[in-house]
Amino acid sequence: MYGNSPLGAEPETVSLTAEQRQLLRQDLSTMAARMRDVLPAEFVVGSEITNDDSGVRATIAVQPPMGAVVSANFTPESDDARIDDDELDDLVHGLAASAALQVKNAMGGDAPAVAQ
């Protein structure tokens, strides 16, 4: 019943300057580099910045060697489009864990135990 009726004010769309967009791109590059440090080379990491009706959205995604792609979106809510270090670390570790879980789930019960 309430699916099409907003229960609050419409969120403001944030538009970024070229400099802010470049800083956000640097944050995504840093996050991707940290992901590549944490994950084996078989995991493919990518990122992009897009614009749509709701504003700017930054996406980082990981394609594990088997299993589904995992991704996270970041939507700036103010003119400060930076991703702070704590949030960046949380995203890196969360995505890495999710990607590893995708591999484990794709392997099913055939995966040998590697730790005691």
PDB file as gemmi writes it, atoms N, CA and C in Angstrom:
CRYST1    1.000    1.000    1.000  90.00  90.00  90.00 P 1                      
ATOM      1  N   MET A   1       0.812  -1.189   0.000  1.00  0.00           N  
ATOM      2  CA  MET A   1       0.000   0.000   0.000  1.00  0.00           C  
ATOM      3  C   MET A   1       0.857   1.255   0.000  1.00  0.00           C  
ATOM      4  N   TYR A   2       1.961   1.222   0.711  1.00  0.00           N  
ATOM      5  CA  TYR A   2       2.789   2.418   0.816  1.00  0.00           C  
ATOM      6  C   TYR A   2       3.978   2.391  -0.138  1.00  0.00           C  
ATOM      7  N   GLY A   3       4.067   1.379  -1.002  1.00  0.00           N  
ATOM      8  CA  GLY A   3       5.221   1.221  -1.866  1.00  0.00           C  
ATOM      9  C   GLY A   3       5.508   2.419  -2.750  1.00  0.00           C  
ATOM     10  N   ASN A   4       4.493   3.092  -3.220  1.00  0.00           N  
ATOM     11  CA  ASN A   4       4.700   4.219  -4.118  1.00  0.00           C  
ATOM     12  C   ASN A   4       4.492   5.565  -3.449  1.00  0.00           C  
ATOM     13  N   SER A   5       4.283   5.566  -2.143  1.00  0.00           N  
ATOM     14  CA  SER A   5       4.027   6.835  -1.481  1.00  0.00           C  
ATOM     15  C   SER A   5       5.161   7.147  -0.514  1.00  0.00           C  
ATOM     16  N   PRO A   6       5.927   8.207  -0.793  1.00  0.00           N  
ATOM     17  CA  PRO A   6       7.030   8.565   0.093  1.00  0.00           C  
ATOM     18  C   PRO A   6       6.501   9.034   1.446  1.00  0.00           C  
ATOM     19  N   LEU A   7       7.171   8.587   2.498  1.00  0.00           N  
ATOM     20  CA  LEU A   7       6.742   8.942   3.842  1.00  0.00           C  
ATOM     21  C   LEU A   7       7.549  10.091   4.421  1.00  0.00           C  
ATOM     22  N   GLY A   8       8.302  10.746   3.624  1.00  0.00           N  
ATOM     23  CA  GLY A   8       9.090  11.879   4.089  1.00  0.00           C  
ATOM     24  C   GLY A   8       9.401  12.770   2.916  1.00  0.00           C  
ATOM     25  N   ALA A   9      10.232  13.736   3.179  1.00  0.00           N  
ATOM     26  CA  ALA A   9      10.630  14.641   2.111  1.00  0.00           C  
ATOM     27  C   ALA A   9      11.488  13.896   1.105  1.00  0.00           C  
ATOM     28  N   GLU A  10      11.416  14.309  -0.129  1.00  0.00           N  
ATOM     29  CA  GLU A  10      12.252  13.712  -1.159  1.00  0.00           C  
ATOM     30  C   GLU A  10      13.716  14.007  -0.832  1.00  0.00           C  
ATOM     31  N   PRO A  11      14.581  13.007  -0.901  1.00  0.00           N  
ATOM     32  CA  PRO A  11      15.993  13.285  -0.635  1.00  0.00           C  
ATOM     33  C   PRO A  11      16.572  14.182  -1.719  1.00  0.00           C  
ATOM     34  N   GLU A  12      17.471  15.056  -1.289  1.00  0.00           N  
ATOM     35  CA  GLU A  12      18.100  15.954  -2.242  1.00  0.00           C  
ATOM     36  C   GLU A  12      19.144  15.197  -3.046  1.00  0.00           C  
ATOM     37  N   THR A  13      19.174  15.450  -4.325  1.00  0.00           N  
ATOM     38  CA  THR A  13      20.223  14.848  -5.135  1.00  0.00           C  
ATOM     39  C   THR A  13      21.475  15.691  -5.017  1.00  0.00           C  
ATOM     40  N   VAL A  14      22.597  15.022  -4.916  1.00  0.00           N  
ATOM     41  CA  VAL A  14      23.873  15.694  -4.758  1.00  0.00           C  
ATOM     42  C   VAL A  14      24.573  15.688  -6.109  1.00  0.00           C  
ATOM     43  N   SER A  15      25.005  16.841  -6.532  1.00  0.00           N  
ATOM     44  CA  SER A  15      25.816  16.900  -7.747  1.00  0.00           C  
ATOM     45  C   SER A  15      27.241  17.246  -7.329  1.00  0.00           C  
ATOM     46  N   LEU A  16      28.192  16.599  -7.949  1.00  0.00           N  
ATOM     47  CA  LEU A  16      29.583  16.779  -7.572  1.00  0.00           C  
ATOM     48  C   LEU A  16      30.315  17.638  -8.585  1.00  0.00           C  
ATOM     49  N   THR A  17      31.244  18.414  -8.090  1.00  0.00           N  
ATOM     50  CA  THR A  17      32.133  19.160  -8.970  1.00  0.00           C  
ATOM     51  C   THR A  17      33.144  18.179  -9.559  1.00  0.00           C  
ATOM     52  N   ALA A  18      33.883  18.608 -10.548  1.00  0.00           N  
ATOM     53  CA  ALA A  18      34.908  17.748 -11.156  1.00  0.00           C  
ATOM     54  C   ALA A  18      35.951  17.336 -10.114  1.00  0.00           C  
ATOM     55  N   GLU A  19      36.306  18.252  -9.223  1.00  0.00           N  
ATOM     56  CA  GLU A  19      37.287  17.945  -8.179  1.00  0.00           C  
ATOM     57  C   GLU A  19      36.738  16.920  -7.192  1.00  0.00           C  
ATOM     58  N   GLN A  20      35.482  17.083  -6.758  1.00  0.00           N  
ATOM     59  CA  GLN A  20      34.869  16.128  -5.834  1.00  0.00           C  
ATOM     60  C   GLN A  20      34.737  14.747  -6.477  1.00  0.00           C  
ATOM     61  N   ARG A  21      34.389  14.733  -7.743  1.00  0.00           N  
ATOM     62  CA  ARG A  21      34.273  13.467  -8.474  1.00  0.00           C  
ATOM     63  C   ARG A  21      35.632  12.771  -8.549  1.00  0.00           C  
ATOM     64  N   GLN A  22      36.694  13.547  -8.780  1.00  0.00           N  
ATOM     65  CA  GLN A  22      38.046  12.983  -8.828  1.00  0.00           C  
ATOM     66  C   GLN A  22      38.454  12.426  -7.469  1.00  0.00           C  
ATOM     67  N   LEU A  23      38.117  13.120  -6.386  1.00  0.00           N  
ATOM     68  CA  LEU A  23      38.428  12.625  -5.043  1.00  0.00           C  
ATOM     69  C   LEU A  23      37.677  11.324  -4.759  1.00  0.00           C  
ATOM     70  N   LEU A  24      36.424  11.257  -5.172  1.00  0.00           N  
ATOM     71  CA  LEU A  24      35.646  10.027  -4.996  1.00  0.00           C  
ATOM     72  C   LEU A  24      36.261   8.896  -5.819  1.00  0.00           C  
ATOM     73  N   ARG A  25      36.695   9.199  -7.026  1.00  0.00           N  
ATOM     74  CA  ARG A  25      37.354   8.194  -7.876  1.00  0.00           C  
ATOM     75  C   ARG A  25      38.640   7.694  -7.208  1.00  0.00           C  
ATOM     76  N   GLN A  26      39.394   8.604  -6.570  1.00  0.00           N  
ATOM     77  CA  GLN A  26      40.605   8.199  -5.846  1.00  0.00           C  
ATOM     78  C   GLN A  26      40.266   7.278  -4.679  1.00  0.00           C  
ATOM     79  N   ASP A  27      39.181   7.588  -3.952  1.00  0.00           N  
ATOM     80  CA  ASP A  27      38.753   6.730  -2.853  1.00  0.00           C  
ATOM     81  C   ASP A  27      38.396   5.332  -3.361  1.00  0.00           C  
ATOM     82  N   LEU A  28      37.699   5.265  -4.493  1.00  0.00           N  
ATOM     83  CA  LEU A  28      37.355   3.965  -5.076  1.00  0.00           C  
ATOM     84  C   LEU A  28      38.613   3.214  -5.513  1.00  0.00           C  
ATOM     85  N   SER A  29      39.568   3.919  -6.069  1.00  0.00           N  
ATOM     86  CA  SER A  29      40.824   3.282  -6.482  1.00  0.00           C  
ATOM     87  C   SER A  29      41.586   2.747  -5.278  1.00  0.00           C  
ATOM     88  N   THR A  30      41.589   3.514  -4.195  1.00  0.00           N  
ATOM     89  CA  THR A  30      42.231   3.057  -2.963  1.00  0.00           C  
ATOM     90  C   THR A  30      41.540   1.806  -2.440  1.00  0.00           C  
ATOM     91  N   MET A  31      40.206   1.813  -2.451  1.00  0.00           N  
ATOM     92  CA  MET A  31      39.443   0.664  -1.977  1.00  0.00           C  
ATOM     93  C   MET A  31      39.733  -0.552  -2.850  1.00  0.00           C  
ATOM     94  N   ALA A  32      39.762  -0.376  -4.158  1.00  0.00           N  
ATOM     95  CA  ALA A  32      40.038  -1.488  -5.072  1.00  0.00           C  
ATOM     96  C   ALA A  32      41.440  -2.042  -4.834  1.00  0.00           C  
ATOM     97  N   ALA A  33      42.410  -1.170  -4.611  1.00  0.00           N  
ATOM     98  CA  ALA A  33      43.780  -1.628  -4.343  1.00  0.00           C  
ATOM     99  C   ALA A  33      43.844  -2.424  -3.051  1.00  0.00           C  
ATOM    100  N   ARG A  34      43.151  -1.968  -2.027  1.00  0.00           N  
ATOM    101  CA  ARG A  34      43.120  -2.712  -0.761  1.00  0.00           C  
ATOM    102  C   ARG A  34      42.428  -4.058  -0.932  1.00  0.00           C  
ATOM    103  N   MET A  35      41.377  -4.094  -1.754  1.00  0.00           N  
ATOM    104  CA  MET A  35      40.690  -5.363  -2.030  1.00  0.00           C  
ATOM    105  C   MET A  35      41.653  -6.329  -2.704  1.00  0.00           C  
ATOM    106  N   ARG A  36      42.428  -5.833  -3.659  1.00  0.00           N  
ATOM    107  CA  ARG A  36      43.377  -6.690  -4.368  1.00  0.00           C  
ATOM    108  C   ARG A  36      44.486  -7.180  -3.441  1.00  0.00           C  
ATOM    109  N   ASP A  37      44.823  -6.396  -2.409  1.00  0.00           N  
ATOM    110  CA  ASP A  37      45.818  -6.834  -1.425  1.00  0.00           C  
ATOM    111  C   ASP A  37      45.278  -7.958  -0.552  1.00  0.00           C  
ATOM    112  N   VAL A  38      43.982  -7.934  -0.268  1.00  0.00           N  
ATOM    113  CA  VAL A  38      43.358  -8.893   0.637  1.00  0.00           C  
ATOM    114  C   VAL A  38      42.987 -10.191  -0.073  1.00  0.00           C  
ATOM    115  N   LEU A  39      42.573 -10.092  -1.328  1.00  0.00           N  
ATOM    116  CA  LEU A  39      42.062 -11.249  -2.066  1.00  0.00           C  
ATOM    117  C   LEU A  39      43.111 -11.826  -3.007  1.00  0.00           C  
ATOM    118  N   PRO A  40      43.006 -13.129  -3.297  1.00  0.00           N  
ATOM    119  CA  PRO A  40      43.893 -13.724  -4.304  1.00  0.00           C  
ATOM    120  C   PRO A  40      43.655 -13.115  -5.682  1.00  0.00           C  
ATOM    121  N   ALA A  41      44.598 -13.316  -6.576  1.00  0.00           N  
ATOM    122  CA  ALA A  41      44.538 -12.709  -7.910  1.00  0.00           C  
ATOM    123  C   ALA A  41      43.359 -13.198  -8.738  1.00  0.00           C  
ATOM    124  N   GLU A  42      42.777 -14.348  -8.397  1.00  0.00           N  
ATOM    125  CA  GLU A  42      41.655 -14.887  -9.166  1.00  0.00           C  
ATOM    126  C   GLU A  42      40.383 -14.061  -9.007  1.00  0.00           C  
ATOM    127  N   PHE A  43      40.316 -13.238  -7.996  1.00  0.00           N  
ATOM    128  CA  PHE A  43      39.161 -12.384  -7.751  1.00  0.00           C  
ATOM    129  C   PHE A  43      39.343 -11.089  -8.550  1.00  0.00           C  
ATOM    130  N   VAL A  44      38.349 -10.728  -9.348  1.00  0.00           N  
ATOM    131  CA  VAL A  44      38.419  -9.522 -10.169  1.00  0.00           C  
ATOM    132  C   VAL A  44      37.676  -8.393  -9.457  1.00  0.00           C  
ATOM    133  N   VAL A  45      38.339  -7.264  -9.308  1.00  0.00           N  
ATOM    134  CA  VAL A  45      37.777  -6.116  -8.603  1.00  0.00           C  
ATOM    135  C   VAL A  45      37.583  -4.969  -9.595  1.00  0.00           C  
ATOM    136  N   GLY A  46      36.420  -4.327  -9.552  1.00  0.00           N  
ATOM    137  CA  GLY A  46      36.149  -3.191 -10.416  1.00  0.00           C  
ATOM    138  C   GLY A  46      35.322  -2.139  -9.701  1.00  0.00           C  
ATOM    139  N   SER A  47      35.334  -0.931 -10.241  1.00  0.00           N  
ATOM    140  CA  SER A  47      34.557   0.151  -9.639  1.00  0.00           C  
ATOM    141  C   SER A  47      34.093   1.108 -10.723  1.00  0.00           C  
ATOM    142  N   GLU A  48      33.044   1.855 -10.394  1.00  0.00           N  
ATOM    143  CA  GLU A  48      32.540   2.864 -11.323  1.00  0.00           C  
ATOM    144  C   GLU A  48      31.754   3.925 -10.565  1.00  0.00           C  
ATOM    145  N   ILE A  49      31.637   5.088 -11.194  1.00  0.00           N  
ATOM    146  CA  ILE A  49      30.810   6.173 -10.674  1.00  0.00           C  
ATOM    147  C   ILE A  49      29.758   6.461 -11.735  1.00  0.00           C  
ATOM    148  N   THR A  50      28.502   6.467 -11.319  1.00  0.00           N  
ATOM    149  CA  THR A  50      27.410   6.717 -12.255  1.00  0.00           C  
ATOM    150  C   THR A  50      26.515   7.832 -11.736  1.00  0.00           C  
ATOM    151  N   ASN A  51      25.765   8.421 -12.641  1.00  0.00           N  
ATOM    152  CA  ASN A  51      24.745   9.415 -12.316  1.00  0.00           C  
ATOM    153  C   ASN A  51      23.410   8.879 -12.782  1.00  0.00           C  
ATOM    154  N   ASP A  52      22.389   9.061 -11.944  1.00  0.00           N  
ATOM    155  CA  ASP A  52      21.030   8.734 -12.366  1.00  0.00           C  
ATOM    156  C   ASP A  52      20.084   9.740 -11.732  1.00  0.00           C  
ATOM    157  N   ASP A  53      18.797   9.478 -11.771  1.00  0.00           N  
ATOM    158  CA  ASP A  53      17.818  10.421 -11.233  1.00  0.00           C  
ATOM    159  C   ASP A  53      17.997  10.692  -9.747  1.00  0.00           C  
ATOM    160  N   SER A  54      18.556   9.710  -9.024  1.00  0.00           N  
ATOM    161  CA  SER A  54      18.724   9.891  -7.584  1.00  0.00           C  
ATOM    162  C   SER A  54      20.064  10.523  -7.234  1.00  0.00           C  
ATOM    163  N   GLY A  55      20.890  10.811  -8.223  1.00  0.00           N  
ATOM    164  CA  GLY A  55      22.155  11.480  -7.961  1.00  0.00           C  
ATOM    165  C   GLY A  55      23.349  10.623  -8.321  1.00  0.00           C  
ATOM    166  N   VAL A  56      24.456  10.874  -7.654  1.00  0.00           N  
ATOM    167  CA  VAL A  56      25.713  10.185  -7.915  1.00  0.00           C  
ATOM    168  C   VAL A  56      25.760   8.896  -7.098  1.00  0.00           C  
ATOM    169  N   ARG A  57      26.256   7.828  -7.732  1.00  0.00           N  
ATOM    170  CA  ARG A  57      26.421   6.557  -7.013  1.00  0.00           C  
ATOM    171  C   ARG A  57      27.764   5.951  -7.398  1.00  0.00           C  
ATOM    172  N   ALA A  58      28.553   5.610  -6.381  1.00  0.00           N  
ATOM    173  CA  ALA A  58      29.822   4.923  -6.592  1.00  0.00           C  
ATOM    174  C   ALA A  58      29.607   3.453  -6.257  1.00  0.00           C  
ATOM    175  N   THR A  59      30.109   2.572  -7.110  1.00  0.00           N  
ATOM    176  CA  THR A  59      29.937   1.138  -6.919  1.00  0.00           C  
ATOM    177  C   THR A  59      31.293   0.459  -7.001  1.00  0.00           C  
ATOM    178  N   ILE A  60      31.533  -0.472  -6.089  1.00  0.00           N  
ATOM    179  CA  ILE A  60      32.703  -1.340  -6.173  1.00  0.00           C  
ATOM    180  C   ILE A  60      32.187  -2.764  -6.159  1.00  0.00           C  
ATOM    181  N   ALA A  61      32.757  -3.603  -7.018  1.00  0.00           N  
ATOM    182  CA  ALA A  61      32.265  -4.972  -7.165  1.00  0.00           C  
ATOM    183  C   ALA A  61      33.434  -5.946  -7.216  1.00  0.00           C  
ATOM    184  N   VAL A  62      33.155  -7.175  -6.757  1.00  0.00           N  
ATOM    185  CA  VAL A  62      34.139  -8.251  -6.792  1.00  0.00           C  
ATOM    186  C   VAL A  62      33.512  -9.448  -7.478  1.00  0.00           C  
ATOM    187  N   GLN A  63      34.201  -9.978  -8.491  1.00  0.00           N  
ATOM    188  CA  GLN A  63      33.790 -11.211  -9.156  1.00  0.00           C  
ATOM    189  C   GLN A  63      34.707 -12.320  -8.659  1.00  0.00           C  
ATOM    190  N   PRO A  64      34.180 -13.218  -7.799  1.00  0.00           N  
ATOM    191  CA  PRO A  64      35.001 -14.338  -7.351  1.00  0.00           C  
ATOM    192  C   PRO A  64      35.224 -15.320  -8.502  1.00  0.00           C  
ATOM    193  N   PRO A  65      36.203 -16.218  -8.373  1.00  0.00           N  
ATOM    194  CA  PRO A  65      36.446 -17.184  -9.438  1.00  0.00           C  
ATOM    195  C   PRO A  65      35.254 -18.110  -9.682  1.00  0.00           C  
ATOM    196  N   MET A  66      34.422 -18.290  -8.685  1.00  0.00           N  
ATOM    197  CA  MET A  66      33.161 -19.007  -8.846  1.00  0.00           C  
ATOM    198  C   MET A  66      32.165 -18.404  -7.871  1.00  0.00           C  
ATOM    199  N   GLY A  67      30.906 -18.418  -8.253  1.00  0.00           N  
ATOM    200  CA  GLY A  67      29.878 -17.802  -7.420  1.00  0.00           C  
ATOM    201  C   GLY A  67      29.453 -16.462  -7.990  1.00  0.00           C  
ATOM    202  N   ALA A  68      28.541 -15.829  -7.285  1.00  0.00           N  
ATOM    203  CA  ALA A  68      27.945 -14.577  -7.750  1.00  0.00           C  
ATOM    204  C   ALA A  68      28.830 -13.370  -7.440  1.00  0.00           C  
ATOM    205  N   VAL A  69      28.660 -12.330  -8.227  1.00  0.00           N  
ATOM    206  CA  VAL A  69      29.339 -11.053  -7.991  1.00  0.00           C  
ATOM    207  C   VAL A  69      28.784 -10.434  -6.717  1.00  0.00           C  
ATOM    208  N   VAL A  70      29.650  -9.824  -5.927  1.00  0.00           N  
ATOM    209  CA  VAL A  70      29.213  -9.062  -4.754  1.00  0.00           C  
ATOM    210  C   VAL A  70      29.617  -7.611  -4.983  1.00  0.00           C  
ATOM    211  N   SER A  71      28.775  -6.701  -4.512  1.00  0.00           N  
ATOM    212  CA  SER A  71      29.068  -5.286  -4.732  1.00  0.00           C  
ATOM    213  C   SER A  71      28.533  -4.449  -3.588  1.00  0.00           C  
ATOM    214  N   ALA A  72      29.030  -3.232  -3.530  1.00  0.00           N  
ATOM    215  CA  ALA A  72      28.556  -2.257  -2.550  1.00  0.00           C  
ATOM    216  C   ALA A  72      28.428  -0.913  -3.249  1.00  0.00           C  
ATOM    217  N   ASN A  73      27.395  -0.180  -2.890  1.00  0.00           N  
ATOM    218  CA  ASN A  73      27.153   1.149  -3.434  1.00  0.00           C  
ATOM    219  C   ASN A  73      27.386   2.193  -2.364  1.00  0.00           C  
ATOM    220  N   PHE A  74      27.877   3.341  -2.787  1.00  0.00           N  
ATOM    221  CA  PHE A  74      28.050   4.490  -1.910  1.00  0.00           C  
ATOM    222  C   PHE A  74      27.404   5.677  -2.594  1.00  0.00           C  
ATOM    223  N   THR A  75      26.463   6.301  -1.913  1.00  0.00           N  
ATOM    224  CA  THR A  75      25.791   7.478  -2.444  1.00  0.00           C  
ATOM    225  C   THR A  75      26.097   8.669  -1.542  1.00  0.00           C  
ATOM    226  N   PRO A  76      26.836   9.651  -2.049  1.00  0.00           N  
ATOM    227  CA  PRO A  76      27.137  10.828  -1.229  1.00  0.00           C  
ATOM    228  C   PRO A  76      25.847  11.535  -0.827  1.00  0.00           C  
ATOM    229  N   GLU A  77      25.764  11.896   0.439  1.00  0.00           N  
ATOM    230  CA  GLU A  77      24.563  12.566   0.937  1.00  0.00           C  
ATOM    231  C   GLU A  77      24.783  14.049   1.171  1.00  0.00           C  
ATOM    232  N   SER A  78      25.986  14.502   0.931  1.00  0.00           N  
ATOM    233  CA  SER A  78      26.288  15.926   1.066  1.00  0.00           C  
ATOM    234  C   SER A  78      27.362  16.267   0.042  1.00  0.00           C  
ATOM    235  N   ASP A  79      27.824  17.489   0.083  1.00  0.00           N  
ATOM    236  CA  ASP A  79      28.863  17.906  -0.855  1.00  0.00           C  
ATOM    237  C   ASP A  79      30.202  17.247  -0.563  1.00  0.00           C  
ATOM    238  N   ASP A  80      30.349  16.642   0.627  1.00  0.00           N  
ATOM    239  CA  ASP A  80      31.566  15.914   0.959  1.00  0.00           C  
ATOM    240  C   ASP A  80      31.418  14.484   0.451  1.00  0.00           C  
ATOM    241  N   ALA A  81      31.981  14.210  -0.697  1.00  0.00           N  
ATOM    242  CA  ALA A  81      31.792  12.917  -1.354  1.00  0.00           C  
ATOM    243  C   ALA A  81      32.867  11.906  -0.970  1.00  0.00           C  
ATOM    244  N   ARG A  82      33.679  12.220   0.007  1.00  0.00           N  
ATOM    245  CA  ARG A  82      34.766  11.322   0.392  1.00  0.00           C  
ATOM    246  C   ARG A  82      34.233  10.133   1.187  1.00  0.00           C  
ATOM    247  N   ILE A  83      34.930   9.017   1.056  1.00  0.00           N  
ATOM    248  CA  ILE A  83      34.650   7.827   1.857  1.00  0.00           C  
ATOM    249  C   ILE A  83      35.718   7.804   2.937  1.00  0.00           C  
ATOM    250  N   ASP A  84      35.299   7.932   4.212  1.00  0.00           N  
ATOM    251  CA  ASP A  84      36.304   8.005   5.273  1.00  0.00           C  
ATOM    252  C   ASP A  84      36.996   6.649   5.467  1.00  0.00           C  
ATOM    253  N   ASP A  85      38.156   6.667   6.130  1.00  0.00           N  
ATOM    254  CA  ASP A  85      38.983   5.473   6.259  1.00  0.00           C  
ATOM    255  C   ASP A  85      38.278   4.321   6.967  1.00  0.00           C  
ATOM    256  N   ASP A  86      37.516   4.625   8.010  1.00  0.00           N  
ATOM    257  CA  ASP A  86      36.805   3.565   8.729  1.00  0.00           C  
ATOM    258  C   ASP A  86      35.774   2.886   7.836  1.00  0.00           C  
ATOM    259  N   GLU A  87      35.013   3.687   7.095  1.00  0.00           N  
ATOM    260  CA  GLU A  87      34.009   3.135   6.200  1.00  0.00           C  
ATOM    261  C   GLU A  87      34.679   2.356   5.061  1.00  0.00           C  
ATOM    262  N   LEU A  88      35.797   2.884   4.579  1.00  0.00           N  
ATOM    263  CA  LEU A  88      36.527   2.214   3.520  1.00  0.00           C  
ATOM    264  C   LEU A  88      37.021   0.848   3.985  1.00  0.00           C  
ATOM    265  N   ASP A  89      37.596   0.780   5.188  1.00  0.00           N  
ATOM    266  CA  ASP A  89      38.055  -0.505   5.739  1.00  0.00           C  
ATOM    267  C   ASP A  89      36.901  -1.479   5.939  1.00  0.00           C  
ATOM    268  N   ASP A  90      35.779  -0.977   6.442  1.00  0.00           N  
ATOM    269  CA  ASP A  90      34.609  -1.840   6.626  1.00  0.00           C  
ATOM    270  C   ASP A  90      34.133  -2.418   5.294  1.00  0.00           C  
ATOM    271  N   LEU A  91      34.097  -1.574   4.262  1.00  0.00           N  
ATOM    272  CA  LEU A  91      33.668  -2.040   2.945  1.00  0.00           C  
ATOM    273  C   LEU A  91      34.633  -3.077   2.377  1.00  0.00           C  
ATOM    274  N   VAL A  92      35.932  -2.841   2.523  1.00  0.00           N  
ATOM    275  CA  VAL A  92      36.930  -3.775   2.005  1.00  0.00           C  
ATOM    276  C   VAL A  92      36.780  -5.137   2.675  1.00  0.00           C  
ATOM    277  N   HIS A  93      36.734  -5.153   3.998  1.00  0.00           N  
ATOM    278  CA  HIS A  93      36.644  -6.428   4.706  1.00  0.00           C  
ATOM    279  C   HIS A  93      35.293  -7.113   4.496  1.00  0.00           C  
ATOM    280  N   GLY A  94      34.231  -6.345   4.448  1.00  0.00           N  
ATOM    281  CA  GLY A  94      32.908  -6.924   4.219  1.00  0.00           C  
ATOM    282  C   GLY A  94      32.775  -7.531   2.835  1.00  0.00           C  
ATOM    283  N   LEU A  95      33.254  -6.821   1.812  1.00  0.00           N  
ATOM    284  CA  LEU A  95      33.189  -7.352   0.451  1.00  0.00           C  
ATOM    285  C   LEU A  95      34.108  -8.554   0.276  1.00  0.00           C  
ATOM    286  N   ALA A  96      35.291  -8.505   0.862  1.00  0.00           N  
ATOM    287  CA  ALA A  96      36.206  -9.643   0.766  1.00  0.00           C  
ATOM    288  C   ALA A  96      35.589 -10.881   1.416  1.00  0.00           C  
ATOM    289  N   ALA A  97      34.979 -10.714   2.572  1.00  0.00           N  
ATOM    290  CA  ALA A  97      34.334 -11.845   3.247  1.00  0.00           C  
ATOM    291  C   ALA A  97      33.161 -12.367   2.428  1.00  0.00           C  
ATOM    292  N   SER A  98      32.376 -11.478   1.863  1.00  0.00           N  
ATOM    293  CA  SER A  98      31.233 -11.893   1.042  1.00  0.00           C  
ATOM    294  C   SER A  98      31.695 -12.633  -0.209  1.00  0.00           C  
ATOM    295  N   ALA A  99      32.764 -12.157  -0.831  1.00  0.00           N  
ATOM    296  CA  ALA A  99      33.282 -12.821  -2.029  1.00  0.00           C  
ATOM    297  C   ALA A  99      33.817 -14.211  -1.689  1.00  0.00           C  
ATOM    298  N   ALA A 100      34.519 -14.323  -0.571  1.00  0.00           N  
ATOM    299  CA  ALA A 100      35.020 -15.636  -0.144  1.00  0.00           C  
ATOM    300  C   ALA A 100      33.861 -16.581   0.164  1.00  0.00           C  
ATOM    301  N   LEU A 101      32.803 -16.070   0.759  1.00  0.00           N  
ATOM    302  CA  LEU A 101      31.636 -16.888   1.055  1.00  0.00           C  
ATOM    303  C   LEU A 101      30.957 -17.359  -0.227  1.00  0.00           C  
ATOM    304  N   GLN A 102      30.954 -16.529  -1.261  1.00  0.00           N  
ATOM    305  CA  GLN A 102      30.381 -16.944  -2.547  1.00  0.00           C  
ATOM    306  C   GLN A 102      31.135 -18.146  -3.111  1.00  0.00           C  
ATOM    307  N   VAL A 103      32.449 -18.132  -2.982  1.00  0.00           N  
ATOM    308  CA  VAL A 103      33.251 -19.262  -3.455  1.00  0.00           C  
ATOM    309  C   VAL A 103      32.927 -20.506  -2.647  1.00  0.00           C  
ATOM    310  N   LYS A 104      32.874 -20.351  -1.346  1.00  0.00           N  
ATOM    311  CA  LYS A 104      32.572 -21.498  -0.477  1.00  0.00           C  
ATOM    312  C   LYS A 104      31.204 -22.083  -0.819  1.00  0.00           C  
ATOM    313  N   ASN A 105      30.210 -21.218  -0.985  1.00  0.00           N  
ATOM    314  CA  ASN A 105      28.867 -21.697  -1.311  1.00  0.00           C  
ATOM    315  C   ASN A 105      28.818 -22.363  -2.693  1.00  0.00           C  
ATOM    316  N   ALA A 106      29.583 -21.825  -3.638  1.00  0.00           N  
ATOM    317  CA  ALA A 106      29.607 -22.404  -4.989  1.00  0.00           C  
ATOM    318  C   ALA A 106      30.273 -23.783  -4.992  1.00  0.00           C  
ATOM    319  N   MET A 107      31.225 -23.996  -4.097  1.00  0.00           N  
ATOM    320  CA  MET A 107      31.914 -25.279  -4.021  1.00  0.00           C  
ATOM    321  C   MET A 107      31.056 -26.336  -3.334  1.00  0.00           C  
ATOM    322  N   GLY A 108      30.095 -25.896  -2.543  1.00  0.00           N  
ATOM    323  CA  GLY A 108      29.238 -26.848  -1.842  1.00  0.00           C  
ATOM    324  C   GLY A 108      29.978 -27.600  -0.768  1.00  0.00           C  
ATOM    325  N   GLY A 109      29.600 -28.836  -0.554  1.00  0.00           N  
ATOM    326  CA  GLY A 109      30.217 -29.645   0.516  1.00  0.00           C  
ATOM    327  C   GLY A 109      31.512 -30.304   0.107  1.00  0.00           C  
ATOM    328  N   ASP A 110      32.001 -30.031  -1.119  1.00  0.00           N  
ATOM    329  CA  ASP A 110      33.219 -30.679  -1.610  1.00  0.00           C  
ATOM    330  C   ASP A 110      34.499 -30.005  -1.150  1.00  0.00           C  
ATOM    331  N   ALA A 111      34.382 -28.891  -0.473  1.00  0.00           N  
ATOM    332  CA  ALA A 111      35.570 -28.147  -0.089  1.00  0.00           C  
ATOM    333  C   ALA A 111      36.252 -28.830   1.113  1.00  0.00           C  
ATOM    334  N   PRO A 112      37.541 -29.156   0.982  1.00  0.00           N  
ATOM    335  CA  PRO A 112      38.236 -29.769   2.114  1.00  0.00           C  
ATOM    336  C   PRO A 112      38.512 -28.721   3.190  1.00  0.00           C  
ATOM    337  N   ALA A 113      38.548 -29.153   4.428  1.00  0.00           N  
ATOM    338  CA  ALA A 113      38.869 -28.250   5.530  1.00  0.00           C  
ATOM    339  C   ALA A 113      40.352 -27.909   5.443  1.00  0.00           C  
ATOM    340  N   VAL A 114      40.673 -26.624   5.543  1.00  0.00           N  
ATOM    341  CA  VAL A 114      42.068 -26.205   5.432  1.00  0.00           C  
ATOM    342  C   VAL A 114      42.636 -25.726   6.761  1.00  0.00           C  
ATOM    343  N   ALA A 115      41.817 -25.645   7.770  1.00  0.00           N  
ATOM    344  CA  ALA A 115      42.290 -25.193   9.085  1.00  0.00           C  
ATOM    345  C   ALA A 115      41.782 -26.152  10.144  1.00  0.00           C  
ATOM    346  N   GLN A 116      42.502 -26.240  11.206  1.00  0.00           N  
ATOM    347  CA  GLN A 116      42.117 -27.109  12.321  1.00  0.00           C  
ATOM    348  C   GLN A 116      41.385 -26.329  13.368  1.00  0.00           C  
TER     349      GLN A 116                                                      
END                                                                             
